Amino acid sequence: MKIIPNSRILRAGFILLSALFIFSCSTLKWESTATDDRQMLSDISFLASNKLKGRTFGSPGEVKAGDYIAGRFQQLGLQPKGENGTWFQAFAVKNPNPHTVEFSKTVTPQDCMEEM
């Protein structure tokens, strides 16, 4: 006695749909170009370089890294969504130690400017 009528048809349909899904996903791969690879290596090399001197909160290296990333976003055609049409959003940090960082709960852009 079969519990589900036409279970072979349902099983075959499920297998067919699963196979179509798997094969369709594998054909949608994005292939990077040599130019993309070189640019990515250039971006990582700059951001990890000693030129930025650690990139701790508020340091000149952090500012350079942020400006570099904002410039790359602009080159890629992305739209800024930060404060006042910029790429950046202000936030306050109670403890700037990167291993135990604590963020303030309520911050206004004026608060961040006063601390500088």
C-alpha positions as a printed Julia matrix, in Angstrom:
116×3 Matrix{Float64}:
  0.0    0.0     0.0
  1.39   3.35   -1.02
  0.9    6.27    1.3
  1.53   8.94   -1.33
  0.11   8.22   -4.77
  2.58   8.77   -7.58
  5.54   8.95   -5.17
  7.92   7.92   -7.98
  6.84  10.92  -10.01
  7.28  13.24   -7.03
 10.71  11.76   -6.25
 11.84  12.06   -9.88
 10.55  15.64  -10.02
 12.41  16.53   -6.83
 15.66  15.02   -8.15
 15.26  16.82  -11.47
 14.59  20.19   -9.8
 17.52  19.7    -7.43
 19.85  18.89  -10.32
 18.66  21.92  -12.28
 19.21  24.16   -9.28
 22.73  22.83   -8.65
 23.78  23.12  -12.3
 22.28  26.59  -12.71
 24.25  27.85   -9.7
 27.5   26.49  -11.03
 27.06  28.31  -14.36
 26.63  31.72  -12.67
 30.23  31.96  -11.49
 31.97  35.31  -11.54
 35.34  35.12  -13.19
 37.91  37.6   -12.02
 40.2   39.17  -14.56
 43.91  39.76  -14.21
 43.14  43.46  -13.74
 40.76  42.67  -10.85
 43.37  40.43   -9.23
 46.11  43.05   -9.53
 43.86  45.78   -8.13
 42.8   43.63   -5.19
 46.43  42.8    -4.42
 47.3   46.49   -4.66
 44.47  47.44   -2.28
 45.43  44.81    0.28
 49.12  45.65    0.02
 48.5   49.33    0.68
 46.06  48.79    3.56
 48.41  46.28    5.23
 51.58  48.3     4.61
 53.76  49.92    7.24
 53.04  53.29    5.56
 49.82  53.44    7.6
 51.63  52.78   10.9
 49.02  50.6    12.56
 45.74  52.42   11.86
 44.76  52.89   15.52
 41.72  55.05   16.32
 42.26  58.66   15.27
 45.78  58.1    13.95
 47.01  59.57   10.65
 47.26  55.98    9.34
 43.57  55.38   10.06
 42.66  58.58    8.21
 44.79  57.56    5.21
 43.21  54.09    5.15
 39.69  55.57    5.31
 40.46  58.04    2.54
 41.93  55.25    0.4
 38.85  53.05    0.86
 36.5   55.98    0.15
 38.45  56.73   -3.03
 38.22  53.11   -4.18
 34.47  53.05   -3.47
 34.09  56.18   -5.58
 36.16  54.65   -8.41
 33.87  51.62   -8.34
 30.84  53.87   -8.78
 29.33  53.3    -5.34
 27.25  56.03   -3.75
 28.25  57.51   -0.37
 25.74  56.86    2.41
 27.59  58.48    5.3
 26.9   61.72    7.11
 26.32  64.82    4.97
 26.76  62.86    1.73
 30.23  61.6     2.65
 31.62  58.1     2.97
 32.11  58.45    6.72
 30.02  58.18    9.88
 31.22  59.56   13.18
 31.22  57.46   16.33
 32.73  57.81   19.77
 34.97  55.27   21.44
 35.28  54.99   25.22
 38.33  52.74   25.18
 40.43  52.8    21.98
 42.31  49.58   22.79
 41.48  47.34   19.77
 41.34  44.27   22.02
 38.77  45.71   24.43
 37.1   48.46   22.4
 34.0   50.03   23.9
 31.69  52.25   21.88
 29.57  55.04   23.34
 25.83  54.47   23.23
 24.64  57.89   22.08
 26.79  59.99   19.79
 26.25  63.03   17.65
 28.71  64.25   15.0
 29.34  67.32   17.21
 30.46  65.04   20.06
 33.14  63.51   17.85
 34.33  66.89   16.61
 34.66  68.21   20.18
 36.88  65.28   21.17
 39.34  66.01   18.39
